[in-house]
């Protein structure tokens, strides 16, 4: 009776815990009893818990509003495109700073985001710097990144945790080598971007050519949202092609944005630009495509919506323009960031459930869920290690405990801060989607933190391999700060590697370029009072095979009692290291019939891996080789893991010697920008360094030369270029691939290595 009545009332639509309790009372009264039956109690408990669960799964309305008004963006570009100058204007117009200082300003203050002394002296960004600002009702977390290829890891880890980016391009130079690298990084982490053509006041400014470069070199559909009013030193403002209004910056430092009618002589250009925008969007957006086919002009709101959809889908990049140094166009850029770049809730992020065979789980970007955060950058400050964290899910509060997934340790969050360049502001809690920093946490870049209720890990960032090495010796041998500095720099920068050469016993530092290592040597002197002497840079050579070679090797050793016995047979063959970039080697087990017991196969693979570590020609690692194990033999008493590991190691070494081995050297893509009158000198210099000219492009009175040059031939080139071009030439270098060296170079390298070996003996 009681059960039937309960079911009828539940079916009538009771939907809250309160209704369920009142029903329980009426059921108890009807049945003439004061306590429910077990079935009744179970049904009521289940009903109440499902209701509570549904309420708990719904995000808080305030949290939704906060996330709607939040953007995480990065400012990225090739070196000297004006990223830091753009960021300085953004901070000024959002009220974050009260006065503007230039990167190479005469007041010797320097830009806010370039806070290191070295950055202000050299006029370049070395470390990415985080800050936050507010534009209207929207909160912005901003990371200004370096443009130099030597500090590419800073861009890598910034883009790993950002939801959108502003790609800054120079109106004269356009798409350059590091622009292509940044584009590749944005694609790797699925980051939508707005393109901003800066330096419209420069001689030779040509935004149409830059847009064509975005489409051609970056393979990204693009269209201008603005048309410039004047150019070079006559640049006055822009025309918004969506609203069909002229936009001018007036007043102190361009703080007043004035909208006026389009000048008569530019009406046709504005209409053409709007039609081009419409046509470009029609190719990437279905709604715009239908309107285009129907020959119906879209409304302003339809255009805004289509630009946003296509940008977030990474099918299109809107292009804006201005001149940061002349205080023009930055407010329009901020409006575009808010209007077109995604909220945190519109970006799909995933984590791996460790307890469920690393199944991919979607992250829910709201604060009511269990906490998940990613440490993406470490910095040594005066209060200890500063760890930058992006909170992806849940809330991080001061005083709570966090679970370090990698080590399994619980760590207490004793201090929580928001960063503004190198200054900080203490906060009590940080919600989902925000970027903050912690003190006193022992971790590495790319580590995941949770609240302990879930055991999941996020994927870390991509770390490129070093391309150049230097020997480093402190002048004061007894300085304890030497190892302390090297340990700190390694923790901060995953591309900075340190090891002690097993033969020469020298400390070897490796990095992404000469400037990269020079900066760290200078920082050791300034921050740790350790003067160091650097040796000739060592290039990261590789060794490889060029033809198939058979092997059949028996390792036999008898020394009383159980000896060692293992025989392995098979062949090695070359593979393309570029096609197998993630793992440029391969071990294949084709042994049948149990000639090598299965428990020894893993030992054979370890022996192969041991052989890869150091080649026999110049002592560098071996890549691009597949080892196929076909047969072997074992002894019931004398065989062991060590015996087979040793046998495979020596078999691999012998086969390598018979496989026509070659030495590979890193080849760099070098982009040089010089005045036209020095073009001949530069081309001659590149030929002398065995460079291959890939492309030359003349832009007004400047010439851009793209060449591929072996890194081993590029040392000291910056000095030579300056002297050959009266200090007017600039160049950037980026790793392209490893290629075989010339035969005479290979012979010289082998002789040098053998001489070094015999000298040490």
PyMOL commands that set and color helices and strands:
alter all, ss='L'
color gray80, all
select helices_A, chain A and resi 2-11+17-31+38-57+61-68+83-93+117-122+149-161+177-188+207-217+232-234+252-254+264-284+286-293+300-312+330-340+344-346+354-356+481-492+514-528+598-613+641-657+676-688+711-713+717-724+743-760
alter helices_A, ss='H'
color red, helices_A
select strands_A, chain A and resi 70-77+129-135+138-144+164-170+192-198+222-224+226-229+237-240+245-250+256-260+317-321+350-353+359-362+372-381+384-393+396-397+401-404+410-412+416-420+423-426+429-430+435-439+448-450+456-457+468-474+497-500+507-511+532-534+538-539+542-544+549-557+564-574+585-589+625-633+662-675+692-699+702-710+730-740
alter strands_A, ss='S'
color yellow, strands_A
deselect
rebuild
show_as cartoon
